[in-house]
Amino acid sequence: MSHYVKNKNGRLVNAPYVNNSYKWAGGGFISDVTDLLKFGNIMLYSYQYDADSSINGNISKGDNQTKEDNSRLPDTSETLNSVVEKGHNSERKLLPGYLKRKTMDMIFAPVDKTECSWDKDGFYGMGWAVVPEKYENGYCKQQRQYVSHTGGAIGASSVLLILPSQNYGKQEETSSEEKYGKQPDPPQGIVVTIITNMGSVGLNRVALEIAKSFESVESNI
């Protein structure tokens, strides 16, 4: 595959050859979109899955349940036994994420007084650009939460974007017995990655539009 850059006149020309082997420790590895998609899904899964909320209570992200609330619920061991005997959720059990959710919360946490170069609404996190959820006034702009990372080299540009589902963790009201026996839903969202053989190409906006398009199709199925 040939790689291209724009010259000073804005015309496409062949990119000069670059041997990236000298910088393997700093990003010189050769990869493809399949590898990036796997990595993105690992990040999404780890961000949404909480080991503490599986069979022990399905407390979704943002749940403010306290120890006092737990003390008013039936005995956990007894409830779990009754749920298992009834066959609830006997065929589905989620595997743990590669990283803990609290670790992902730190990685995706926006840092104050930072500004993302490819999205004015974004901040920088730990290696990621982070755009937080924001919807302050009715019928005004609704800012979706997403994280992304762009990359560039001589003759190549890339982006990896993760758009978590807005509906993840919004469980219907259930009885205490069902809540304690119910596994959380598998992590949900859209992961988009693009690699192009041209340098200095802004891909973040395109990736976000693709993610939203897939999300809208998925919600209508």
Stockholm file with secondary structure:
# STOCKHOLM 1.0

chainA/1-221         MSHYVKNKNGRLVNAPYVNNSYKWAGGGFISDVTDLLKFGNIMLYSYQYDADSSINGNISKGDNQTKEDNSRLPDTSETLNSVVEKGHNSERKLLPGYLKRKTMDMIFAPVDKTECSWDKDGFYGMGWAVVPEKYENGYCKQQRQYVSHTGGAIGASSVLLILPSQNYGKQEETSSEEKYGKQPDPPQGIVVTIITNMGSVGLNRVALEIAKSFESVESNI
#=GR chainA/1-221 SS CCCEEECTTSCEEECCCCCGGGGGGGTCCCCCHHHHHHHHHHHHHHHHCCGGGTTTTCCCTTCCCCHHHHHTSCCHHHHHHHHHHTTTTTTCCCCCCSSCHHHHHHHTCCCTTCCCTTCTTCEECSSSEEECCBCCSTTSCCBCCEEEEEEEETTEEEEEEEEECTTTTCCCCCCHHHHHHCCCCCCCEEEEEEEESBSSCCCHHHHHHHHHHHHHHHHTC
#=GC SS_cons         CCCEEECTTSCEEECCCCCGGGGGGGTCCCCCHHHHHHHHHHHHHHHHCCGGGTTTTCCCTTCCCCHHHHHTSCCHHHHHHHHHHTTTTTTCCCCCCSSCHHHHHHHTCCCTTCCCTTCTTCEECSSSEEECCBCCSTTSCCBCCEEEEEEEETTEEEEEEEEECTTTTCCCCCCHHHHHHCCCCCCCEEEEEEEESBSSCCCHHHHHHHHHHHHHHHHTC
//
